[in-house]
Amino acid sequence: MRFDINKLKWTRLPKEYSINENEIVVVTNPHTDLWQRTYYGFRNDNAPVLQMETNEKYFSFIVKTSFESKVRFDQCGVCIYLDSENWLKGSIEYENEKIQRLGSVVTNLGYSDWATTDISSCVKEMWYRLSRREDSYCIECSEDGISFKQMRICHLEKGKDVIKFGIYACSPEDSSFKATFTNFELRECEWKAHDGQQPDVE
């Protein structure tokens, strides 16, 4: 399997974009986001996501992001968007001139969670590695594309069979910024099988 730009499809079109073998550039639309039910009291489902489809159960997708985010919640990264109530995303969300939030959101059956860590707003590039092992997923990040650190291991309720995966960028507030995606790679799954505690026996 390879990352074939000719097989990529948008969930929704962004304000502007360009696609070639080496680079995808997205200019975000204002007031776009992916988020589902929490106590916040709102639901958003209008971010553009560019994905390819696969039934491959074991793989790793790697991409480098470069971004000019500048307004609160501007974000871009990797995504698996199955439908409005089942998806995951990993990205950096801009907060202010001092901090951004490197994190991930997993949404199962219409409920989102958000796991983050604060990083400097000086960071304007990040690599991600999204790996699949059947219906389980791992998101990792890297500042150099070589040494990756785990962000999240999760389950997707509807991620058992054919899935769609790729990239996204959005601006939940009144903003628009340019996100650039490069260094696309599809590899054999680099998230190794668990070799520790044995499964429970009933």
trRosetta pair geometry for C-beta under 8 A, 3 or more apart (Angstrom, degrees):
i j d omega theta_ij theta_ji phi_ij phi_ji
1 54 6.3 43 -141 -126 148 135
1 56 5.4 -66 -37 -44 155 158
1 59 6.2 -44 66 -107 139 146
1 186 5.3 -89 110 138 91 144
2 186 5.5 177 -133 45 33 124
3 52 7.0 179 -142 10 62 149
3 61 7.1 107 -80 -136 119 96
3 184 4.4 -119 94 151 159 122
3 185 6.8 -134 -2 -124 129 5
3 186 4.8 157 -38 -25 84 108
4 7 4.4 56 89 10 108 110
4 8 7.5 -166 99 -29 60 78
4 52 6.6 113 55 -116 78 150
5 8 5.4 -33 -157 1 47 121
5 19 5.6 164 -169 164 127 115
5 20 7.2 55 153 175 178 14
5 21 6.2 -131 1 -96 138 48
5 24 7.6 -180 -121 -72 117 110
7 52 4.7 58 110 -129 104 110
7 53 7.3 -114 162 30 111 75
8 19 7.1 -153 66 -149 144 153
8 50 5.2 21 178 174 120 95
8 51 6.6 149 -147 74 73 18
8 52 5.4 -61 -89 -63 59 85
8 166 6.4 108 -133 -118 102 149
9 50 7.3 172 81 -150 25 58
9 51 6.3 -35 59 65 73 71
9 52 7.5 116 12 -95 78 44
9 53 7.8 8 22 -26 119 98
9 164 7.9 -67 58 -145 103 134
10 13 5.4 57 144 -79 161 56
10 14 7.8 -132 -137 -10 132 74
10 48 5.9 -28 -157 -159 106 97
10 49 7.2 138 -154 73 54 45
10 50 5.6 -27 -93 -96 66 72
11 47 7.8 41 76 92 128 61
11 48 6.4 172 61 -147 85 44
11 49 4.4 32 9 48 123 93
11 50 7.9 -121 4 -66 76 33
11 51 7.2 44 -37 9 94 113
11 81 5.8 -46 -58 106 149 151
12 46 6.3 -19 27 -169 173 60
12 47 7.2 149 50 106 122 23
12 48 4.7 -113 81 -95 80 70
12 49 7.5 60 28 18 76 66
13 17 7.4 -133 -164 9 78 127
13 48 6.1 -14 157 -111 9 130
14 17 5.1 98 57 -47 114 112
14 26 4.9 88 25 -161 173 95
14 27 6.2 149 142 68 120 53
14 28 6.1 -73 -152 -112 116 35
14 29 5.9 -158 -154 -21 61 91
14 32 8.0 -134 -119 43 76 176
14 48 4.2 -109 -58 25 81 162
14 169 6.9 22 -103 71 145 100
15 27 4.8 -78 76 103 107 95
15 28 6.4 43 9 116 114 17
15 29 4.6 152 -48 -74 95 72
15 176 6.1 -3 11 -141 164 127
16 25 7.9 -22 118 118 91 98
16 26 7.6 149 86 -161 59 38
16 27 3.9 21 52 38 97 125
17 24 7.2 -6 -171 -175 102 83
17 25 6.3 169 -151 90 54 62
17 26 5.0 -3 -106 -107 98 62
17 27 6.8 -145 -66 21 55 73
17 48 7.9 -135 -55 138 140 156
17 50 7.9 153 -160 -64 155 140
18 23 7.6 16 102 108 99 95
18 24 7.3 -177 90 -148 55 44
18 25 4.8 15 47 47 92 105
19 23 8.0 -165 -142 98 34 53
19 24 5.1 7 -112 -113 74 86
19 25 8.0 -146 -66 29 44 63
19 50 7.9 -175 -92 -160 130 154
20 23 5.8 19 56 51 92 74
20 24 7.8 -172 33 -74 49 54
22 182 6.4 7 161 -137 70 92
23 180 6.3 -21 -163 -167 105 97
23 181 7.0 143 -159 76 53 55
23 182 5.2 -16 -102 -92 76 90
24 50 6.8 -153 -176 81 153 160
24 167 6.6 144 86 58 144 151
24 180 7.4 155 82 -157 49 48
24 181 4.4 -11 60 58 98 108
24 182 7.8 -171 25 -67 65 48
25 178 6.4 -13 -169 -166 99 100
25 179 7.3 158 -155 83 51 49
25 180 5.2 -14 -104 -105 78 76
25 181 7.6 -164 -73 22 34 72
26 48 6.9 -170 -153 88 131 129
26 50 7.6 -152 -75 -12 130 129
26 76 7.1 161 66 -123 124 130
26 167 7.7 -170 -16 123 141 117
26 169 4.4 150 96 39 136 137
26 178 7.3 153 82 -153 45 52
26 179 4.8 -13 62 61 96 98
26 180 8.0 -174 24 -77 66 33
26 181 7.5 34 -1 -7 103 107
27 176 6.1 32 170 174 88 104
27 177 7.3 -156 -145 101 62 22
27 178 5.3 -26 -96 -96 76 71
27 179 7.9 175 -83 20 29 70
28 32 6.3 -148 -175 49 97 128
28 48 7.8 -163 -125 31 66 111
28 74 7.2 174 38 -140 160 88
28 76 7.8 -130 -61 -71 122 105
28 169 5.1 -118 -76 131 104 98
28 170 5.5 141 -144 -134 123 23
28 171 4.3 124 124 -14 137 103
28 175 7.2 18 90 109 124 82
28 176 5.3 -168 76 -140 76 60
28 177 5.7 12 25 45 115 63
28 178 8.0 -150 0 -78 79 24
28 179 6.9 61 -41 -5 101 110
29 32 4.7 84 76 -29 94 132
29 48 7.3 103 10 -15 109 113
29 170 7.4 -26 55 -137 74 71
29 171 6.8 -159 87 41 36 101
29 176 6.8 -11 -124 -105 16 100
30 171 5.4 -55 -113 96 42 120
30 173 7.2 -53 -157 115 87 37
30 174 5.1 19 -156 -141 132 43
30 175 5.7 138 -110 45 84 34
30 176 5.7 -65 -52 -54 79 87
31 46 7.7 5 125 80 74 136
31 171 7.2 -8 -10 99 26 80
31 172 6.7 27 -131 -172 33 34
31 173 7.1 1 -79 -162 58 11
31 174 6.8 13 -47 -85 89 54
32 44 7.7 138 -175 173 32 122
32 46 5.1 -112 -133 104 76 92
32 47 4.8 118 156 -97 99 59
32 48 6.9 -4 177 -5 151 75
32 170 4.0 -123 107 -150 98 103
32 171 5.9 56 43 48 87 59
32 172 6.8 -101 72 -84 36 42
33 44 3.9 28 80 120 101 150
33 46 6.9 38 41 52 50 79
33 47 5.6 -5 -163 -53 6 108
33 73 7.2 -20 -100 158 122 130
33 170 5.3 159 -87 133 41 141
33 171 8.0 -90 -63 88 79 21
33 172 3.9 39 -66 -95 127 96
34 44 6.4 -138 -107 101 11 92
34 45 6.4 52 -123 -114 64 49
34 47 4.7 -72 -36 20 88 130
34 49 7.8 45 -58 -54 138 120
34 79 7.6 117 10 -133 163 131
34 81 7.4 -115 -116 -104 150 114
34 87 6.4 -74 180 91 140 144
34 89 6.1 122 71 -21 138 145
34 105 7.3 167 103 85 102 143
34 107 7.6 -123 155 -10 104 148
34 168 7.2 5 -11 154 132 161
34 170 7.0 145 -8 14 79 159
35 38 7.8 -67 175 10 102 106
35 40 7.5 -29 155 65 135 151
35 42 7.1 42 99 101 124 87
35 43 6.5 -157 99 -144 75 41
35 44 4.6 43 40 41 92 97
35 45 7.9 -123 47 -59 47 60
35 105 7.3 -76 -106 -168 69 161
35 112 5.5 -84 -156 7 61 167
35 172 7.9 35 -12 -107 129 133
36 43 5.5 22 -129 -131 49 96
36 45 7.6 44 -77 -67 84 102
36 84 7.5 125 -86 151 117 75
36 85 6.1 100 -113 -125 155 64
36 107 5.0 101 23 -141 128 129
36 110 5.2 -152 176 -170 139 49
36 111 6.0 -123 109 -98 114 14
36 112 4.4 139 51 -26 79 100
37 43 6.2 -14 -61 -82 62 107
37 110 5.7 32 12 149 116 88
37 111 5.2 -52 70 -104 97 65
37 112 7.0 150 54 14 44 81
38 111 7.2 103 -72 -159 68 76
38 112 6.0 -74 -37 66 108 88
38 113 7.8 120 -87 -95 125 44
44 47 7.5 66 137 -28 106 92
44 172 6.9 10 -170 -123 178 100
45 84 4.4 15 -143 -141 150 104
46 170 8.0 128 94 -134 68 133
47 168 5.5 55 140 -177 121 124
47 169 7.6 -172 -171 84 106 26
47 170 3.7 -65 -124 -66 108 144
48 168 6.5 168 94 -143 54 79
48 169 7.0 -12 69 57 96 68
48 170 6.9 160 30 -78 68 90
49 79 5.1 -103 -135 97 117 148
49 81 4.5 88 100 1 172 148
49 166 6.4 125 169 72 82 108
49 167 7.4 174 -155 90 62 37
49 168 4.3 -29 -104 -89 74 109
50 166 4.9 -116 99 138 60 143
50 167 5.4 -7 58 60 97 84
50 168 7.1 170 16 -81 68 53
51 79 7.2 -91 -77 90 110 97
51 80 7.8 100 -123 -127 134 43
51 81 6.4 -140 -41 42 149 96
51 164 4.0 69 142 166 142 103
51 165 5.7 144 -145 70 103 14
51 166 3.6 -151 -100 4 54 123
51 167 7.9 -177 -74 25 60 48
52 164 6.8 179 88 -148 23 74
52 165 6.9 -29 58 61 69 65
52 166 6.0 116 6 -69 67 111
53 162 6.2 14 -176 179 102 106
53 163 7.3 177 -146 93 61 34
53 164 5.0 -36 -93 -93 69 81
54 59 7.3 -24 128 19 159 151
54 162 7.1 179 93 -148 29 69
54 163 6.5 -18 62 62 75 75
54 164 7.9 133 16 -101 67 36
54 165 7.2 -36 24 21 111 105
55 161 6.6 -25 -131 170 91 67
55 162 4.8 -42 -85 -93 84 76
55 163 7.9 134 -98 15 38 65
56 59 5.1 47 122 -27 128 126
56 132 7.5 114 108 76 82 134
57 132 6.6 -134 178 128 37 112
57 133 7.3 39 153 -162 81 31
57 134 5.1 14 -172 -90 111 51
58 132 6.4 -150 -115 94 26 80
58 133 5.9 31 -109 -111 82 58
58 134 7.6 1 -65 -39 77 57
58 188 7.1 9 128 -166 101 67
58 189 4.0 -77 176 -25 87 134
59 131 7.1 -160 100 -142 41 60
59 132 5.6 16 48 43 71 103
59 186 6.0 -12 -177 -169 124 93
59 187 6.9 143 -165 75 72 42
59 188 6.9 -89 -119 -138 56 23
59 189 5.5 -71 -65 -68 9 75
60 129 5.6 -2 -175 -175 111 99
60 130 7.0 155 -156 80 58 42
60 131 4.3 -19 -101 -97 84 88
60 132 7.8 -168 -77 17 43 65
60 185 8.0 3 107 109 88 94
60 186 7.3 155 81 -156 51 47
60 187 4.8 -20 63 64 101 94
60 188 7.1 16 16 95 97 29
60 189 5.4 124 -33 -129 88 39
60 190 4.4 -9 -34 16 161 94
60 191 6.6 149 -83 -11 109 85
61 78 6.9 143 100 -139 116 131
61 129 7.2 159 79 -155 45 49
61 130 4.6 -14 59 61 99 97
61 131 7.6 -173 20 -75 64 42
61 165 6.0 179 -4 129 162 132
61 166 7.9 -102 173 -98 156 33
61 184 7.8 -25 -168 -160 85 79
61 185 7.3 160 -155 85 42 55
61 186 5.7 -14 -102 -102 70 73
62 127 6.7 1 -170 -177 92 106
62 128 7.2 177 -144 90 49 50
62 129 4.9 -11 -98 -102 82 80
62 130 7.9 -173 -73 23 37 66
62 145 7.5 90 175 -148 126 87
62 183 6.9 -60 125 130 98 94
62 184 7.2 146 84 -157 64 33
62 185 4.3 -2 54 56 108 101
62 186 7.8 -166 21 -73 75 29
62 187 6.9 27 -6 1 113 112
63 78 6.3 147 41 -79 121 99
63 127 7.1 174 91 -150 37 65
63 128 5.8 -6 58 55 81 90
63 167 6.2 -116 131 -80 171 116
63 181 5.4 -10 179 -164 123 103
63 182 7.4 134 -166 67 74 29
63 183 6.4 140 -147 82 39 77
63 184 5.4 4 -100 -100 87 65
63 185 7.7 -170 -66 24 51 66
64 125 6.8 -3 -179 -171 98 100
64 126 7.6 173 -154 94 58 31
64 127 4.9 -34 -100 -96 70 80
64 145 6.2 -30 -81 -83 112 117
64 181 7.0 146 77 -157 54 50
64 182 4.9 -29 65 69 108 80
64 183 4.2 52 2 40 113 123
65 76 5.4 172 -157 108 135 106
65 77 6.0 -65 -44 -98 160 53
65 91 7.8 -6 39 -132 177 77
65 92 7.8 -177 95 18 138 105
65 125 6.7 167 90 -152 57 52
65 126 5.4 -8 58 61 102 75
65 127 7.4 171 16 -90 72 28
65 128 6.9 31 -9 -5 112 105
65 167 7.8 160 -88 -143 106 120
65 179 6.4 -24 -160 -170 100 99
65 180 7.2 138 -159 77 49 52
65 181 5.8 -19 -100 -99 67 71
66 124 6.4 35 -157 141 71 84
66 125 4.9 -13 -101 -102 75 87
66 179 7.4 151 80 -161 49 51
66 180 4.4 -16 62 62 99 105
66 181 8.0 -165 24 -70 71 29
66 182 7.3 15 0 10 109 109
67 74 7.4 162 165 139 127 112
67 76 5.2 171 -92 36 134 127
67 92 7.3 -174 44 66 147 115
67 124 6.1 -148 62 -165 64 69
67 125 7.7 163 16 -86 72 41
67 169 7.7 179 -114 -128 116 121
67 177 6.6 57 -176 132 87 126
67 178 7.3 -180 -144 96 52 54
67 179 4.8 -5 -106 -112 93 76
67 180 7.2 -163 -72 24 48 69
68 124 7.3 32 -87 -153 44 115
68 177 4.8 -162 85 -170 82 104
68 178 4.9 33 27 52 122 83
68 179 7.6 -136 23 -70 72 47
69 74 3.4 169 -144 106 103 129
69 75 7.0 52 -104 -63 146 30
69 76 7.4 -160 -56 2 117 98
69 92 7.5 -163 24 104 154 100
69 94 4.0 -168 139 -38 124 134
69 100 7.6 92 89 -115 137 131
69 177 5.1 140 -95 96 45 172
69 179 7.8 31 -53 -79 89 93
70 74 6.4 45 32 1 42 158
70 94 6.6 -45 -27 179 6 168
70 175 6.9 -177 70 -150 80 127
70 177 6.1 156 13 -89 89 129
71 74 5.3 100 60 -36 69 112
71 94 6.6 93 71 91 29 135
71 171 6.6 51 69 -156 119 109
71 173 5.4 -129 143 75 120 119
71 174 7.2 -112 179 73 160 54
71 175 3.5 -156 47 -85 144 143
71 177 7.4 -168 20 -37 92 119
72 94 6.3 -135 -116 104 24 86
72 95 6.1 28 -126 -145 80 34
72 96 7.0 4 -85 -67 91 65
72 172 7.9 -64 111 68 76 103
72 173 5.6 54 71 -3 86 147
73 93 5.4 -18 -135 -167 44 110
73 94 6.7 -50 23 61 14 74
73 95 7.9 61 -52 -92 48 49
73 171 7.2 112 100 -158 88 46
73 172 4.2 -43 123 40 142 117
73 173 5.7 118 47 -9 116 98
74 93 7.1 147 70 -153 41 56
74 94 4.4 12 51 23 94 123
74 170 8.0 -165 -144 98 46 45
74 171 5.2 -5 -106 -111 75 82
74 172 8.0 -137 -68 22 36 74
74 173 7.9 -69 -50 39 71 94
74 175 5.6 -88 -74 116 106 149
74 177 5.2 42 -153 16 138 140
75 89 8.0 76 140 145 132 133
75 91 4.4 78 -179 133 104 143
75 92 6.5 -173 -131 84 75 43
75 93 4.4 -23 -82 -96 115 72
75 94 7.1 -148 -64 5 63 73
75 169 7.0 -172 100 -144 52 53
75 170 6.1 -6 62 58 89 75
75 171 7.9 168 23 -84 65 42
75 172 7.9 29 12 -13 108 98
76 91 5.8 163 80 -140 20 120
76 92 7.6 -11 51 49 62 78
76 167 7.3 19 -178 179 89 98
76 168 6.7 -159 -141 99 59 52
76 169 3.7 -2 -105 -105 103 91
76 170 7.6 152 -81 13 65 50
76 179 3.7 151 -89 -132 167 150
76 181 7.7 -134 160 -63 123 98
77 89 6.1 111 78 176 112 87
77 90 4.9 -126 149 96 139 57
77 91 3.0 -147 -4 -88 132 77
77 92 6.9 135 -61 7 119 59
77 126 7.5 -23 -106 87 98 121
77 128 5.8 92 -164 -40 92 155
77 167 7.1 -154 117 -146 23 73
77 168 6.8 -11 61 57 57 79
77 169 8.0 127 6 -83 45 64
78 89 6.9 169 89 -151 52 55
78 90 5.0 5 54 51 95 98
78 91 7.4 -170 28 -63 53 74
78 128 4.6 -146 -17 114 122 148
78 130 4.6 -166 158 -43 153 132
78 139 6.8 -179 70 -128 129 109
78 165 7.4 5 -178 -177 97 94
78 166 7.4 -165 -150 119 65 23
78 167 6.2 -54 -107 -102 45 58
78 168 7.7 62 169 18 10 83
79 87 6.7 0 -173 -180 93 112
79 88 7.1 177 -149 90 52 51
79 89 4.6 -7 -103 -104 85 85
79 90 7.8 -160 -70 23 49 62
79 165 7.1 174 94 -153 49 56
79 166 6.2 -18 62 72 86 60
79 167 6.4 94 19 -156 96 11
79 168 4.2 41 -18 -8 146 119
80 87 6.0 -178 94 -152 62 66
80 88 5.1 21 46 46 98 87
80 89 7.9 -155 29 -69 56 51
80 130 7.3 167 -40 -180 103 143
80 137 7.0 -115 4 -115 152 161
80 156 6.8 -75 105 -79 138 160
80 159 6.8 41 143 -110 145 124
80 163 5.9 -14 -159 174 116 123
80 164 6.7 144 -155 85 65 56
80 165 4.7 -25 -98 -101 82 83
81 87 4.4 6 -115 -120 55 128
81 164 6.2 -41 66 88 67 112
81 168 7.4 95 -36 -63 127 135
82 86 4.3 -39 66 100 122 104
82 87 5.8 -164 20 -77 74 69
82 156 7.1 136 -19 172 142 132
82 158 5.0 161 141 96 160 121
82 159 6.6 -124 -59 -77 143 74
82 163 6.4 -60 -89 -137 100 78
82 164 6.7 156 -93 35 50 92
83 86 5.4 40 47 39 81 95
83 87 7.5 -152 55 -45 33 96
83 158 7.2 -11 18 84 104 163
84 87 7.9 -48 -157 -13 13 121
84 110 8.0 26 112 -101 82 78
85 107 6.5 -136 -177 147 40 113
85 108 8.0 28 149 164 78 19
85 109 6.0 6 150 -163 115 19
85 110 3.8 -26 -146 -71 118 70
86 107 6.3 -158 -118 106 22 87
86 108 6.2 37 -118 -124 78 43
86 109 6.8 35 -78 -51 93 37
86 156 6.4 98 -178 -171 99 98
86 157 6.1 -107 -124 58 121 95
86 158 4.4 32 169 31 164 124
86 159 7.5 -166 165 -42 115 83
87 107 5.1 14 53 53 69 113
87 156 7.9 23 -112 -132 12 123
88 104 6.6 9 -178 -180 99 105
88 105 6.6 -180 -149 92 56 57
88 106 4.7 -7 -108 -109 101 67
88 107 6.8 -172 -77 22 51 70
88 137 6.4 169 46 90 160 153
88 139 7.4 -148 144 -44 126 130
88 152 7.9 -163 -170 108 131 143
88 154 6.4 154 -106 78 148 144
88 156 6.4 -105 -22 -82 116 114
89 104 6.6 179 91 -150 48 64
89 105 5.2 9 51 50 91 95
89 168 6.3 -59 -125 48 122 134
90 103 7.4 -139 -142 119 62 32
90 104 4.4 -20 -100 -99 77 96
90 128 5.5 146 99 -139 124 137
90 130 6.9 -178 23 -83 132 101
90 139 4.0 172 -68 -167 150 146
90 141 7.2 -156 162 -65 125 100
90 151 6.0 109 -138 88 125 154
90 152 7.0 -158 -94 29 113 124
91 102 7.9 -142 114 -140 34 50
91 103 7.4 -16 64 65 58 58
91 104 7.7 124 17 -95 59 51
91 168 7.7 -76 -67 75 136 93
92 100 5.0 30 178 147 103 132
92 101 7.0 154 -158 78 56 42
92 102 5.1 -23 -102 -95 82 68
92 103 7.9 106 -107 18 39 61
92 119 7.1 -65 -130 53 115 127
92 123 6.8 -137 -135 103 161 119
92 126 5.7 130 -26 3 125 151
93 100 6.3 168 81 -172 41 83
93 101 4.7 -14 58 59 96 97
93 103 7.0 -34 10 39 107 103
93 116 7.7 -59 36 -116 113 134
94 100 5.2 -45 -109 -114 42 101
94 121 6.8 67 -140 -129 83 100
95 98 7.8 -50 87 67 105 71
95 99 5.0 -13 59 93 131 83
95 100 5.6 177 7 -109 88 36
95 101 5.8 85 -45 -20 117 92
95 118 7.8 -40 12 -128 151 94
95 121 7.3 -118 51 -80 78 110
96 99 6.3 32 49 44 83 71
96 121 6.9 -96 91 -64 44 147
97 121 5.7 -154 180 65 27 162
98 120 7.4 -77 174 -140 49 61
98 121 5.8 111 99 -1 8 120
99 118 4.7 -25 -159 -162 129 108
99 119 6.9 128 -155 67 73 32
99 120 6.9 -72 -109 -116 50 26
99 121 5.9 -44 -12 -41 4 92
100 118 7.3 139 71 -154 37 59
100 119 5.5 -30 66 68 88 85
100 120 7.2 9 19 101 92 23
100 121 5.2 125 -31 -96 94 63
100 123 6.5 -114 39 57 136 107
101 116 4.1 -12 -175 -162 108 139
101 117 7.3 145 -154 66 64 28
101 118 6.2 -40 -99 -97 64 56
101 119 7.6 143 -110 21 16 79
102 116 6.6 135 71 -156 41 75
102 117 5.5 -25 65 63 95 82
102 118 7.7 134 19 -132 81 7
102 119 4.9 44 -16 -5 116 126
102 123 8.0 -13 -63 88 117 157
102 126 7.2 175 -120 -121 113 159
102 141 6.4 -71 -175 2 126 176
102 151 7.3 -115 146 -117 96 124
103 114 6.2 52 140 -180 141 79
103 115 5.4 -177 -158 94 104 50
103 116 3.2 -54 -67 -97 142 71
103 117 6.7 153 -74 13 86 56
103 151 7.1 163 -141 -170 32 119
104 114 7.7 177 89 -146 39 49
104 115 5.6 -6 56 57 82 94
104 116 8.0 178 20 -76 48 58
104 139 5.2 141 -94 62 145 154
104 151 5.4 120 -24 136 124 120
104 152 4.3 -90 53 -11 155 151
104 154 7.8 -156 131 -18 137 139
105 112 5.3 -5 -174 -164 112 108
105 113 6.7 172 -147 79 62 46
105 114 5.1 -17 -97 -97 88 72
105 115 7.9 172 -82 20 40 66
106 112 7.3 154 80 -147 36 58
106 113 5.7 -5 55 49 82 95
106 152 7.1 -174 -41 170 118 144
106 154 4.6 -144 -99 -165 154 161
106 156 7.4 -132 -157 -86 102 76
107 110 7.1 9 178 -122 100 7
107 111 6.6 174 -148 80 69 32
107 112 4.4 -27 -91 -90 96 74
107 113 7.8 179 -79 15 51 59
108 111 6.4 -23 66 56 64 83
108 155 7.5 26 -82 98 144 81
108 156 6.6 -169 -93 -142 96 47
108 157 4.5 108 -153 -12 105 115
108 158 8.0 164 -137 2 74 81
109 157 5.7 16 -36 33 93 165
115 151 7.6 145 100 167 114 82
115 152 6.0 138 64 -90 137 114
119 123 5.5 -8 134 8 123 146
120 123 5.5 118 76 -16 80 91
123 126 6.6 46 161 -58 118 101
123 143 7.7 -90 -135 -116 115 105
125 143 7.5 93 96 -153 90 63
126 141 5.7 -22 -179 -160 112 111
126 142 7.5 135 -170 66 65 43
126 143 6.9 -45 -118 -99 64 53
127 141 6.6 137 80 -164 60 55
127 142 4.1 -26 68 65 116 93
127 143 7.2 -145 19 -62 95 6
127 144 7.4 -57 7 69 134 22
127 145 4.5 148 -68 -87 161 66
127 148 7.4 -94 102 -97 112 92
127 183 7.3 -48 -116 89 106 138
128 139 6.6 -26 -164 -164 106 89
128 140 6.9 144 -160 79 55 52
128 141 5.7 -26 -100 -102 65 67
128 142 7.7 -176 -75 21 22 78
129 138 7.9 -7 110 109 88 93
129 139 7.5 150 80 -158 53 42
129 140 4.4 -11 57 60 100 104
129 141 7.7 -162 19 -73 75 23
129 142 7.0 45 -13 -8 105 114
129 148 5.1 -22 17 -127 134 154
129 190 6.7 -50 175 65 139 128
130 137 6.9 -11 -171 -170 85 107
130 138 7.5 161 -155 83 41 54
130 139 5.6 -8 -105 -105 73 73
130 140 8.0 -163 -69 27 33 69
130 165 6.4 -172 112 -171 144 132
131 137 6.8 155 83 -157 54 57
131 138 4.5 -8 58 57 104 100
131 139 8.0 -167 23 -73 72 31
131 140 7.5 28 -3 1 108 106
131 189 5.5 98 -161 -150 106 82
131 190 6.1 -119 -95 55 134 70
131 191 3.6 146 120 -14 156 122
132 136 7.5 140 -158 81 53 49
132 137 5.6 -21 -102 -103 65 78
132 159 7.8 -137 -134 166 113 118
132 163 7.4 -177 -111 44 152 150
132 165 7.9 -125 -44 -53 129 156
132 189 6.8 -103 67 -105 56 114
132 191 7.9 146 34 36 16 133
133 136 5.0 -19 70 69 90 99
133 137 7.7 -177 28 -79 67 33
133 138 7.6 36 2 -8 103 105
133 189 6.2 99 -78 -160 81 153
133 191 6.0 -113 -34 92 114 119
133 193 7.5 144 -134 -95 146 66
134 160 7.0 -3 167 -141 81 62
135 155 6.2 35 130 -153 92 82
135 156 6.2 -130 -175 59 80 75
135 159 4.9 132 -147 93 74 83
135 160 4.2 -16 -83 -94 123 65
136 153 6.8 9 177 -177 106 90
136 154 7.2 170 -155 90 67 34
136 155 5.6 -39 -103 -95 71 68
137 152 8.0 11 107 111 88 95
137 153 7.3 168 88 -152 46 49
137 154 5.5 -22 63 65 92 80
137 155 7.5 153 18 -98 82 20
137 156 6.2 40 -5 -17 126 107
137 159 6.7 -43 -35 145 119 162
138 150 6.7 -58 -169 -132 106 95
138 152 7.1 173 -149 92 46 56
138 153 5.1 -13 -101 -102 82 75
138 154 7.9 157 -84 20 38 65
138 191 4.5 141 36 -110 145 147
139 150 7.9 101 83 -160 51 56
139 151 4.6 -49 102 65 94 115
139 152 4.7 17 44 51 104 97
139 154 7.9 7 0 12 100 108
140 148 4.0 56 143 167 132 116
140 149 6.0 160 -161 74 89 31
140 150 5.4 -48 -102 -97 90 40
140 151 6.0 171 -109 3 29 88
141 148 6.7 150 73 -151 20 76
141 149 5.9 -28 63 59 74 86
141 151 5.5 67 -9 -47 101 122
142 145 5.5 142 108 -71 131 20
142 146 6.6 170 -176 44 140 39
142 147 5.8 152 -135 79 108 49
142 148 4.4 -63 -59 -93 112 63
142 149 6.9 145 -82 8 61 74
143 147 7.8 -11 42 67 78 94
144 147 6.2 39 51 28 111 86
145 183 6.5 -58 -122 155 141 160
150 153 7.1 -15 -168 -38 121 91
155 159 7.4 -176 176 50 52 120
156 159 2.9 61 82 -6 122 130
156 160 7.9 -151 90 -36 86 57
156 163 7.7 79 88 -112 153 132
159 163 5.5 29 -142 -91 78 130
167 181 5.1 -22 -129 -93 167 161
169 177 7.9 -120 174 80 121 86
169 179 3.9 -164 -109 28 149 152
171 174 7.9 -17 140 135 115 5
171 175 4.0 -136 -171 80 132 93
171 176 5.8 -124 9 -87 163 38
171 177 6.4 134 -78 13 124 89
181 184 7.2 51 146 -63 100 97
187 190 6.0 30 98 -35 128 108
192 195 7.4 -27 134 -17 114 108
194 197 7.8 -36 158 52 122 66
